[in-house]
Amino acid sequence: MGKGPGLYSDIGKKARDLLYKDYQADHKFTFTTYTSNGVAITSTGTKKGELLLADVNTQLKNKNITTDVKFDSRSNLFTTVTIDEPAPGLKTIFSFVVPDQKSGKVELQYRHEYAGISTGIGLTAKPLVSFSGVIGNDSVSVGTDLSFDTASGNFIKLNAGLNITHSDLIASMTLNDKGDTLTASYYHIVSPLTNTAVGAELTHSFSSNENTLTIGTQHALDPLTTVKARMNNYGRASALIQHEWRPKSLFTISGEVDTRAIEKSAKVGLALALKP
């Protein structure tokens, strides 16, 4: 059995990760440790300008059940319980946020050789119902992503997507925002040995008639060091370098400059992730 078409969120994911993942303008520190009974505790601090945000996440795995509990600096408690494969290809996810009484949600994910389905329903009297489905195979897949608010009787999300994979390239197209935004993306592996790839994303808004084009590339200088760069049609250029200075511990420095207003200060972001 092949890996199948995946879920709707996998459509265009390779290009999105290439163009946007790990770029940031903040200072972020993440430290993970493990207790003797296997509980993973991750502390994260992020400095956004003068604002300091922090959270602590605890993850416990027991056979096929994973429990994540996160507490942030705004006194919110996030809990997610994931049951992996209670039946072949099936995953069950239960999540809620305290003190938000309307945040409870149950989600079912099912992966098959020719389909990927995700359904969710809020645990309220008039819940938000979501559905996403993809059909196809490893080469071509089409899907849709819907959310329906039973309280108002309206669709709040109505998306569709197409994904084409051929050896070393992936092309995707999605129609989002209830048909107002069309996005096409392209991801091409140039050299697997050096993890060199190029990608592009073009977004057109029908309501504003605006186009946004972003192009980017990545390259591994050595097995532990990766560089990335991107630029869009508005003149914003970004670059980053990420180094794995010890197993699973990463140091990332990224920067962004507006080439049309070079006199403005460049944005610089730092991220340090430590794992034992």
Backbone as numpy.savetxt, mean C-alpha at the origin, in Angstrom:
# Nx Ny Nz CAx CAy CAz Cx Cy Cz
-1.16 -25.37 -9.61 -2.00 -24.18 -9.61 -1.12 -22.93 -9.61
-1.41 -21.95 -10.47 -0.66 -20.70 -10.52 -1.03 -19.80 -9.36
-0.38 -18.68 -9.27 -0.66 -17.76 -8.17 -1.97 -17.02 -8.38
-2.51 -17.03 -9.61 -3.81 -16.43 -9.85 -3.73 -14.93 -10.02
-4.89 -14.27 -10.19 -4.91 -12.83 -10.46 -4.72 -11.96 -9.23
-4.74 -12.55 -8.04 -4.61 -11.76 -6.82 -5.90 -11.04 -6.47
-5.79 -10.00 -5.64 -6.94 -9.19 -5.25 -6.95 -7.90 -6.05
-8.04 -7.13 -5.92 -8.14 -5.88 -6.67 -7.02 -4.91 -6.30
-6.61 -4.92 -5.05 -5.54 -4.01 -4.61 -4.21 -4.32 -5.28
-4.08 -5.50 -5.90 -2.83 -5.85 -6.58 -2.74 -5.24 -7.97
-3.85 -4.73 -8.52 -3.83 -4.12 -9.84 -3.01 -2.82 -9.80
-1.94 -2.78 -10.56 -1.09 -1.59 -10.59 -0.17 -1.43 -9.39
-0.12 -2.42 -8.49 0.66 -2.28 -7.25 2.16 -2.15 -7.51
2.69 -2.91 -8.46 4.13 -2.85 -8.74 4.55 -1.44 -9.15
3.76 -0.81 -10.01 4.10 0.55 -10.45 3.95 1.54 -9.29
2.89 1.39 -8.47 2.70 2.29 -7.33 3.85 2.19 -6.34
4.27 0.95 -6.05 5.38 0.77 -5.12 6.66 1.40 -5.66
6.91 1.22 -6.95 8.11 1.81 -7.55 8.08 3.33 -7.45
6.93 3.93 -7.71 6.84 5.39 -7.80 6.63 6.08 -6.45
6.04 5.40 -5.48 5.66 6.10 -4.25 6.16 5.48 -2.95
6.43 4.18 -2.92 6.81 3.53 -1.67 8.15 4.03 -1.16
8.22 4.29 0.14 9.42 4.71 0.89 9.79 6.18 0.69
9.13 6.89 -0.22 9.36 8.34 -0.32 8.61 9.02 0.82
9.26 9.93 1.52 8.59 10.68 2.58 9.38 11.94 2.89
8.67 12.90 3.48 9.30 14.16 3.85 9.39 14.32 5.36
9.09 13.25 6.10 9.11 13.29 7.56 10.32 12.53 8.10
10.46 12.59 9.42 11.50 11.82 10.10 10.81 10.71 10.87
11.17 9.46 10.56 10.46 8.33 11.13 11.45 7.33 11.72
11.12 6.84 12.92 11.95 5.84 13.60 11.06 4.68 14.01
11.49 3.46 13.65 10.73 2.26 13.98 11.66 1.25 14.64
11.22 0.73 15.79 12.02 -0.27 16.50 11.15 -1.46 16.85
11.60 -2.65 16.47 10.85 -3.88 16.72 11.67 -4.81 17.61
10.99 -5.37 18.60 11.63 -6.36 19.47 10.67 -7.52 19.67
11.20 -8.64 20.15 10.40 -9.85 20.33 10.55 -10.36 21.75
9.43 -10.75 22.36 9.46 -11.33 23.69 9.79 -12.81 23.60
10.00 -13.44 24.74 10.39 -14.84 24.76 9.29 -15.76 24.23
8.03 -15.32 24.32 6.94 -16.15 23.82 6.52 -15.79 22.40
7.34 -15.01 21.69 7.12 -14.74 20.28 6.28 -13.54 19.95
5.93 -12.71 20.93 5.16 -11.51 20.67 6.07 -10.43 20.10
5.67 -9.85 18.96 6.46 -8.78 18.33 5.91 -7.43 18.78
6.77 -6.58 19.31 6.38 -5.24 19.77 7.12 -4.22 18.92
6.37 -3.37 18.23 6.95 -2.37 17.35 6.56 -0.97 17.82
7.55 -0.14 18.06 7.33 1.25 18.46 7.72 2.15 17.29
6.85 3.11 16.99 7.08 4.01 15.85 6.90 5.45 16.29
7.85 6.29 15.91 7.75 7.73 16.14 7.95 8.47 14.84
7.07 9.42 14.56 7.15 10.18 13.31 7.07 11.66 13.62
8.02 12.43 13.11 8.02 13.88 13.30 7.56 14.55 12.02
6.38 15.18 12.07 5.83 15.91 10.93 5.88 17.39 11.26
6.90 18.08 10.79 7.07 19.48 11.15 7.33 19.61 12.63
6.45 20.33 13.35 6.59 20.46 14.79 5.78 19.42 15.54
5.06 18.57 14.82 4.17 17.59 15.43 4.88 16.24 15.53
4.80 15.63 16.71 5.41 14.32 16.94 4.29 13.29 17.17
4.23 12.27 16.30 3.24 11.22 16.40 3.94 9.92 16.77
3.30 9.14 17.63 3.90 7.89 18.07 2.83 6.83 18.22
3.23 5.58 18.05 2.32 4.47 18.29 3.12 3.23 18.67
2.43 2.31 19.33 3.03 1.03 19.73 2.13 -0.07 19.20
2.72 -1.02 18.48 1.97 -2.11 17.89 2.47 -3.44 18.45
1.52 -4.27 18.87 1.85 -5.60 19.38 1.22 -6.65 18.48
2.02 -7.61 18.06 1.53 -8.67 17.18 1.80 -10.03 17.79
0.72 -10.82 17.87 0.82 -12.18 18.42 0.32 -13.17 17.38
1.13 -14.18 17.07 0.74 -15.23 16.13 0.59 -16.54 16.88
-0.57 -17.18 16.69 -0.85 -18.47 17.30 -1.44 -19.38 16.24
-0.60 -20.27 15.70 -0.99 -21.12 14.59 -1.41 -20.25 13.41
-2.69 -20.30 13.00 -3.13 -19.52 11.83 -3.88 -18.26 12.22
-3.78 -17.85 13.48 -4.46 -16.65 13.96 -3.43 -15.59 14.34
-3.56 -14.41 13.74 -2.67 -13.29 14.04 -3.48 -12.15 14.64
-3.04 -11.67 15.79 -3.73 -10.56 16.47 -2.80 -9.36 16.52
-3.25 -8.24 15.95 -2.49 -6.99 15.98 -3.24 -5.97 16.83
-2.55 -5.38 17.79 -3.13 -4.34 18.63 -2.20 -3.13 18.60
-2.73 -1.98 18.18 -1.92 -0.76 18.09 -2.55 0.37 18.90
-1.72 1.06 19.65 -2.16 2.21 20.44 -1.37 3.42 19.99
-2.09 4.51 19.59 -1.38 5.69 19.10 -1.45 6.83 20.09
-0.76 7.93 19.75 -0.65 9.07 20.66 -1.95 9.85 20.80
-2.95 9.52 19.98 -4.26 10.17 20.08 -5.25 9.31 20.87
-4.72 8.35 21.60 -5.51 7.47 22.48 -6.49 6.59 21.70
-6.14 6.23 20.48 -6.93 5.29 19.71 -6.33 3.89 19.83
-7.20 2.90 19.99 -6.76 1.52 20.09 -7.27 0.75 18.88
-6.35 0.30 18.02 -6.69 -0.42 16.80 -6.44 -1.91 17.02
-7.45 -2.72 16.75 -7.32 -4.17 16.92 -7.73 -4.87 15.62
-6.86 -5.78 15.17 -7.14 -6.57 13.98 -6.83 -8.03 14.26
-7.79 -8.90 13.99 -7.60 -10.34 14.16 -7.73 -10.99 12.78
-6.70 -11.68 12.34 -6.68 -12.32 11.04 -6.60 -13.83 11.19
-7.54 -14.53 10.59 -7.54 -16.00 10.59 -7.18 -16.44 9.18
-6.00 -17.02 9.04 -5.49 -17.39 7.72 -5.87 -18.82 7.38
-6.57 -18.97 6.27 -6.95 -20.27 5.73 -7.74 -21.16 6.69
-8.89 -20.66 7.22 -9.79 -21.58 7.90 -10.34 -22.61 6.91
-10.33 -22.25 5.63 -10.61 -23.16 4.52 -9.62 -22.79 3.42
-9.30 -23.70 2.50 -8.30 -23.40 1.46 -8.60 -22.12 0.69
-7.62 -21.20 0.66 -7.74 -19.95 -0.09 -8.48 -18.86 0.63
-9.00 -19.12 1.83 -9.86 -18.16 2.53 -9.11 -17.49 3.67
-9.37 -16.20 3.87 -8.81 -15.45 4.98 -9.92 -14.59 5.59
-10.01 -14.60 6.93 -11.02 -13.83 7.63 -10.33 -12.76 8.47
-10.83 -11.51 8.37 -10.22 -10.39 9.09 -11.31 -9.66 9.88
-11.10 -9.50 11.17 -12.01 -8.76 12.03 -11.24 -7.58 12.62
-11.78 -6.37 12.50 -11.07 -5.19 12.99 -12.03 -4.20 13.62
-11.52 -3.43 14.59 -12.29 -2.35 15.20 -11.33 -1.36 15.85
-11.86 -0.16 16.08 -11.08 0.92 16.70 -11.84 1.41 17.92
-11.16 1.52 19.04 -11.73 2.09 20.26 -11.16 3.49 20.41
-11.99 4.55 20.60 -13.40 4.53 21.04 -14.44 4.64 19.92
-14.08 4.49 18.66 -15.04 4.62 17.56 -15.94 3.38 17.52
-17.18 3.55 17.96 -18.09 2.42 18.04 -18.59 1.96 16.66
-18.41 2.78 15.64 -18.89 2.43 14.31 -17.79 1.83 13.43
-16.64 1.54 14.01 -15.50 1.11 13.22 -15.41 -0.39 13.02
-16.21 -1.17 13.74 -16.13 -2.62 13.64 -16.41 -3.11 12.22
-15.62 -4.07 11.77 -15.74 -4.55 10.39 -15.28 -5.99 10.30
-15.98 -6.77 9.48 -15.58 -8.14 9.17 -15.31 -8.23 7.68
-14.18 -8.82 7.33 -13.80 -8.93 5.92 -13.42 -10.38 5.61
-13.85 -10.84 4.46 -13.49 -12.17 3.96 -12.72 -12.02 2.66
-11.60 -12.69 2.56 -10.80 -12.69 1.34 -10.67 -14.12 0.83
-10.86 -14.28 -0.46 -10.75 -15.61 -1.06 -9.90 -15.52 -2.32
-8.85 -16.33 -2.35 -7.95 -16.37 -3.51 -8.06 -17.73 -4.19
-8.25 -17.69 -5.50 -8.37 -18.90 -6.30 -7.47 -18.75 -7.51
-7.26 -19.84 -8.22 -6.40 -19.81 -9.40 -6.89 -18.82 -10.44
-8.20 -18.61 -10.50 -8.75 -17.74 -11.52 -9.58 -16.59 -10.94
-9.53 -16.38 -9.64 -10.34 -15.31 -9.04 -9.76 -14.88 -7.71
-10.01 -13.62 -7.37 -9.66 -13.09 -6.06 -10.81 -12.21 -5.59
-11.40 -12.52 -4.45 -12.59 -11.83 -3.97 -12.38 -11.34 -2.55
-12.82 -10.12 -2.29 -12.78 -9.56 -0.94 -14.11 -8.89 -0.65
-14.75 -9.27 0.45 -16.02 -8.66 0.86 -15.90 -8.20 2.30
-16.55 -7.09 2.60 -16.51 -6.58 3.96 -17.82 -5.93 4.34
-18.14 -5.97 5.63 -19.36 -5.35 6.12 -19.10 -4.75 7.50
-19.58 -3.52 7.68 -19.43 -2.86 8.96 -20.40 -3.42 9.99
-19.99 -3.44 11.24 -20.81 -4.02 12.30 -21.68 -2.93 12.95
-22.57 -2.35 12.16 -23.50 -1.33 12.63 -24.90 -1.66 12.11
-25.89 -0.92 12.59 -27.26 -1.17 12.17 -27.44 -0.91 10.67
-26.80 0.15 10.16 -26.83 0.47 8.73 -25.39 0.50 8.23
-24.86 -0.65 7.90 -23.42 -0.75 7.66 -22.97 -0.28 6.29
-21.67 -0.08 6.20 -21.01 0.14 4.92 -20.61 -1.23 4.39
-21.02 -1.55 3.18 -20.75 -2.86 2.58 -19.77 -2.67 1.42
-18.72 -3.46 1.39 -17.73 -3.34 0.33 -17.55 -4.69 -0.37
-17.22 -4.61 -1.65 -16.95 -5.81 -2.43 -15.91 -5.48 -3.50
-14.94 -6.33 -3.63 -14.00 -6.23 -4.74 -13.75 -7.62 -5.28
-13.67 -7.72 -6.59 -13.45 -9.01 -7.21 -12.61 -8.89 -8.45
-11.77 -9.89 -8.65 -10.90 -9.96 -9.83 -11.02 -11.34 -10.43
-11.15 -11.40 -11.73 -11.14 -12.68 -12.43 -10.07 -12.63 -13.51
-9.51 -13.79 -13.82 -8.46 -13.85 -14.84 -7.44 -14.90 -14.48
-6.20 -14.66 -14.87 -5.12 -15.59 -14.58 -3.84 -14.80 -14.34
-2.69 -15.47 -14.42 -1.42 -14.79 -14.17 -1.10 -13.73 -15.22
-1.75 -13.79 -16.39 -1.43 -12.89 -17.49 -2.39 -11.72 -17.62
-3.69 -11.98 -17.55 -4.71 -10.94 -17.75 -5.77 -11.07 -16.67
-6.14 -9.93 -16.07 -7.20 -9.95 -15.07 -7.98 -8.65 -15.13
-9.26 -8.73 -14.82 -10.14 -7.57 -14.75 -10.87 -7.64 -13.41
-11.23 -6.46 -12.87 -11.89 -6.47 -11.58 -12.65 -5.20 -11.30
-13.36 -5.22 -10.19 -14.14 -4.07 -9.76 -14.02 -3.92 -8.25
-14.21 -2.70 -7.77 -14.11 -2.38 -6.35 -15.27 -1.46 -5.99
-16.18 -1.95 -5.13 -17.40 -1.22 -4.81 -17.55 -1.05 -3.31
-18.16 0.07 -2.91 -18.56 0.30 -1.52 -19.93 0.93 -1.54
-20.85 0.37 -0.73 -22.23 0.84 -0.70 -22.61 1.22 0.73
-23.12 2.43 0.89 -23.55 2.93 2.19 -25.04 2.64 2.34
-25.39 1.68 3.19 -26.79 1.33 3.36 -27.58 2.42 4.07
-26.90 3.31 4.80 -27.60 4.40 5.48 -28.14 5.41 4.49
-27.33 5.76 3.47 -27.76 6.76 2.48 -28.31 6.11 1.22
-28.01 4.83 1.02 -28.46 4.14 -0.18 -27.65 4.50 -1.41
-26.41 4.97 -1.22 -25.57 5.41 -2.33 -24.26 4.63 -2.37
-23.73 4.49 -3.57 -22.38 3.95 -3.73 -21.38 5.06 -3.41
-20.45 4.80 -2.51 -19.41 5.78 -2.21 -18.11 5.42 -2.92
-18.04 4.24 -3.47 -16.87 3.83 -4.26 -17.36 2.96 -5.41
-16.87 3.29 -6.60 -17.28 2.54 -7.80 -16.11 2.56 -8.77
-15.25 1.55 -8.67 -14.02 1.51 -9.44 -13.95 0.25 -10.30
-13.13 0.29 -11.33 -12.90 -0.87 -12.19 -11.45 -0.86 -12.64
-10.90 -2.05 -12.92 -9.49 -2.11 -13.28 -9.17 -3.27 -14.21
-8.04 -3.12 -14.93 -7.52 -4.12 -15.86 -6.03 -4.24 -15.62
-5.53 -5.48 -15.57 -4.11 -5.72 -15.35 -3.60 -6.73 -16.37
-2.48 -6.39 -17.05 -1.88 -7.28 -18.04 -0.42 -7.52 -17.65
-0.05 -8.77 -17.50 1.32 -9.15 -17.12 1.93 -10.01 -18.21
3.15 -9.63 -18.63 3.84 -10.39 -19.67 5.33 -10.41 -19.36
5.81 -11.54 -18.93 7.21 -11.76 -18.56 7.75 -10.63 -17.68
8.43 -9.64 -18.27 9.10 -8.63 -17.46 8.37 -7.29 -17.42
7.11 -7.24 -17.84 6.38 -5.97 -17.77 4.94 -6.18 -17.29
4.41 -5.13 -16.67 3.04 -5.12 -16.17 2.39 -3.81 -16.60
1.24 -3.89 -17.24 0.48 -2.71 -17.63 -0.88 -2.77 -16.95
-1.32 -1.63 -16.41 -2.58 -1.59 -15.66 -3.38 -0.35 -16.06
-4.69 -0.47 -15.92 -5.58 0.67 -16.13 -6.73 0.58 -15.14
-7.03 1.69 -14.47 -8.13 1.73 -13.50 -8.99 2.96 -13.74
-10.27 2.81 -13.48 -11.24 3.90 -13.56 -11.79 4.10 -12.16
-11.47 5.24 -11.54 -11.79 5.49 -10.14 -12.70 6.70 -9.97
-13.02 6.98 -8.71 -13.83 8.15 -8.35 -15.14 8.20 -9.14
-15.81 7.04 -9.18 -17.09 6.92 -9.89 -16.99 7.35 -11.35
-15.88 6.98 -11.97 -15.69 7.25 -13.39 -15.04 8.58 -13.71
-14.62 9.34 -12.69 -14.04 10.66 -12.96 -12.53 10.61 -13.21
-11.85 9.59 -12.71 -10.40 9.54 -12.82 -9.95 8.26 -13.53
-9.18 8.44 -14.58 -8.63 7.32 -15.33 -7.11 7.28 -15.12
-6.62 6.13 -14.67 -5.19 5.99 -14.40 -4.62 4.81 -15.17
-3.54 5.07 -15.88 -2.83 4.02 -16.60 -1.40 3.95 -16.06
-0.90 2.75 -15.81 0.46 2.61 -15.28 1.21 1.52 -16.01
2.53 1.61 -15.91 3.42 0.70 -16.63 4.62 0.40 -15.75
4.99 -0.87 -15.65 6.13 -1.30 -14.85 6.95 -2.29 -15.67
8.24 -2.03 -15.78 9.10 -2.86 -16.63 10.37 -3.21 -15.88
10.66 -4.50 -15.77 11.89 -4.96 -15.15 12.99 -4.95 -16.21
13.98 -4.09 -16.02 15.06 -3.96 -16.99 16.13 -5.02 -16.75
16.49 -5.21 -15.47 17.52 -6.20 -15.13 17.19 -6.83 -13.78
16.78 -8.09 -13.76 16.48 -8.75 -12.49 17.70 -8.87 -11.57
18.88 -8.99 -12.14 20.09 -9.17 -11.33 20.38 -7.96 -10.46
20.11 -6.76 -10.96 20.36 -5.54 -10.20 19.06 -4.89 -9.72
17.95 -5.62 -9.83 16.64 -5.11 -9.42 16.34 -3.76 -10.07
16.78 -3.62 -11.32 16.56 -2.37 -12.06 15.20 -2.42 -12.75
14.41 -1.38 -12.53 13.07 -1.32 -13.13 12.72 0.13 -13.42
11.83 0.31 -14.37 11.30 1.64 -14.69 9.78 1.55 -14.64
9.16 2.69 -14.37 7.71 2.70 -14.29 7.16 4.08 -14.60
5.89 4.12 -14.93 5.23 5.39 -15.23 3.75 5.27 -14.86
3.17 6.41 -14.52 1.74 6.47 -14.20 1.16 7.76 -14.77
0.09 7.62 -15.53 -0.60 8.77 -16.11 -2.02 8.79 -15.58
-2.42 9.90 -14.96 -3.76 10.06 -14.40 -4.47 11.22 -15.08
-5.70 10.98 -15.52 -6.50 12.03 -16.15 -7.79 12.22 -15.36
-8.07 13.46 -15.00 -9.30 13.80 -14.31 -10.27 14.40 -15.32
-11.43 13.77 -15.49 -12.40 14.25 -16.46 -13.06 15.55 -16.00
-13.26 15.71 -14.69 -13.94 16.90 -14.18 -13.08 18.15 -14.31
-11.77 18.03 -14.06 -10.87 19.18 -14.15 -10.08 19.22 -15.45
-10.13 18.12 -16.21 -9.38 17.98 -17.46 -7.88 18.14 -17.24
-7.40 17.68 -16.08 -5.97 17.76 -15.76 -5.32 16.39 -15.90
-4.06 16.42 -16.33 -3.28 15.20 -16.47 -2.08 15.26 -15.54
-1.78 14.14 -14.90 -0.59 14.04 -14.06 0.23 12.84 -14.52
1.46 13.10 -14.93 2.36 12.05 -15.39 3.54 11.94 -14.43
3.76 10.75 -13.92 4.89 10.49 -13.04 5.70 9.34 -13.60
7.00 9.54 -13.71 7.90 8.49 -14.19 8.96 8.24 -13.12
9.44 7.00 -13.04 10.42 6.69 -12.01 11.25 5.47 -12.36
12.30 5.26 -11.59 13.19 4.12 -11.79 13.78 3.70 -10.46
14.28 2.47 -10.42 14.99 1.98 -9.24 16.15 1.11 -9.70
17.19 1.03 -8.84 18.37 0.25 -9.18 19.09 -0.14 -7.90
19.54 -1.39 -7.82 20.29 -1.86 -6.67 21.78 -1.66 -6.92
22.40 -0.78 -6.12 23.84 -0.55 -6.25 24.62 -1.79 -5.83
24.10 -2.49 -4.82 24.65 -3.76 -4.36 23.50 -4.50 -3.68
23.70 -5.73 -3.23 22.58 -6.49 -2.64 21.91 -5.81 -1.44
22.56 -4.82 -0.83 22.02 -4.19 0.37 21.60 -2.74 0.16
21.86 -2.16 -1.00 21.62 -0.74 -1.22 20.83 -0.52 -2.49
19.72 0.21 -2.36 18.85 0.51 -3.49 18.65 2.01 -3.63
18.68 2.50 -4.86 18.38 3.91 -5.13 17.14 3.98 -6.01
16.35 5.05 -5.80 15.15 5.28 -6.59 15.07 6.75 -6.94
14.40 7.05 -8.05 14.19 8.44 -8.46 12.87 8.53 -9.21
12.23 9.70 -9.14 10.98 9.91 -9.86 10.83 11.39 -10.18
9.96 11.69 -11.14 9.67 13.07 -11.50 8.29 13.12 -12.14
7.54 14.21 -11.89 6.25 14.35 -12.53 6.23 15.58 -13.44
5.13 15.74 -14.17 5.05 16.83 -15.15 4.88 18.20 -14.52
4.74 18.27 -13.21 4.69 19.56 -12.51 6.07 19.99 -12.02
7.10 19.22 -12.38 8.47 19.61 -12.05 8.95 19.16 -10.69
8.22 18.30 -10.01 8.66 17.81 -8.71 9.53 16.56 -8.89
10.78 16.66 -8.48 11.73 15.57 -8.61 12.09 15.03 -7.24
12.12 13.71 -7.12 12.42 13.07 -5.84 13.43 11.96 -6.05
14.17 11.66 -4.98 15.14 10.57 -5.02 15.30 10.02 -3.61
15.70 8.76 -3.54 15.97 8.17 -2.23 17.05 7.12 -2.36
17.70 6.86 -1.23 18.65 5.76 -1.13 18.31 4.99 0.14
18.24 3.67 0.01 17.88 2.80 1.13 18.96 1.74 1.31
19.43 1.60 2.56 20.51 0.66 2.84 20.10 -0.27 3.97
20.25 -1.56 3.74 19.99 -2.57 4.78 21.31 -2.84 5.49
21.57 -2.07 6.55 22.88 -2.13 7.19 23.04 -3.36 8.08
21.91 -4.00 8.41 21.94 -5.30 9.06 20.64 -5.99 8.67
20.53 -7.32 8.77 19.32 -8.00 8.30 18.04 -7.40 8.87
17.13 -7.01 7.96 15.81 -6.45 8.27 15.86 -5.06 8.91
17.03 -4.47 9.01 17.17 -3.11 9.54 17.54 -2.17 8.41
16.68 -1.18 8.16 16.83 -0.32 6.99 17.01 1.14 7.38
17.88 1.82 6.64 18.04 3.26 6.77 17.72 3.88 5.42
16.79 4.85 5.41 16.34 5.46 4.16 16.42 6.97 4.27
16.99 7.60 3.28 17.00 9.05 3.19 16.41 9.44 1.83
15.44 10.32 1.85 14.78 10.73 0.61 14.67 12.25 0.56
14.57 12.77 -0.65 14.47 14.21 -0.81 13.61 14.57 -2.01
13.02 15.76 -1.95 12.18 16.23 -3.05 12.46 17.70 -3.29
12.52 18.09 -4.57 12.75 19.48 -4.94 11.80 19.87 -6.05
11.33 21.10 -6.00 10.48 21.64 -7.05 11.38 22.34 -8.06
11.58 21.73 -9.23 12.50 22.28 -10.22 12.00 23.57 -10.84
10.71 23.88 -10.67 10.17 25.13 -11.20 10.27 26.26 -10.19
10.64 25.92 -8.97 10.85 26.93 -7.93 12.05 26.50 -7.11
13.21 26.47 -7.77 14.41 25.91 -7.17 14.86 26.69 -5.95
14.38 27.94 -5.81 14.78 28.75 -4.67 14.16 28.25 -3.37
13.10 27.46 -3.47 12.47 26.91 -2.27 13.33 25.79 -1.70
13.22 25.62 -0.39 14.02 24.59 0.27 13.54 23.20 -0.13
14.49 22.31 -0.29 14.15 20.92 -0.61 13.59 20.23 0.63
12.70 19.28 0.40 12.15 18.48 1.49 13.02 17.23 1.66
13.41 16.96 2.89 14.26 15.82 3.18 13.60 14.95 4.24
13.53 13.65 3.98 12.94 12.72 4.92 13.93 11.64 5.32
13.85 11.21 6.57 14.72 10.17 7.10 13.87 9.08 7.74
14.24 7.83 7.53 13.52 6.72 8.14 14.54 5.68 8.59
14.36 5.23 9.84 15.25 4.21 10.39 14.39 3.12 10.99
14.56 1.89 10.50 13.79 0.75 10.99 14.78 -0.27 11.56
14.59 -0.63 12.83 15.50 -1.55 13.51 14.74 -2.83 13.88
15.28 -3.96 13.47 14.73 -5.26 13.85 15.86 -6.16 14.30
15.64 -6.93 15.36 16.71 -7.84 15.84 16.95 -9.00 14.90
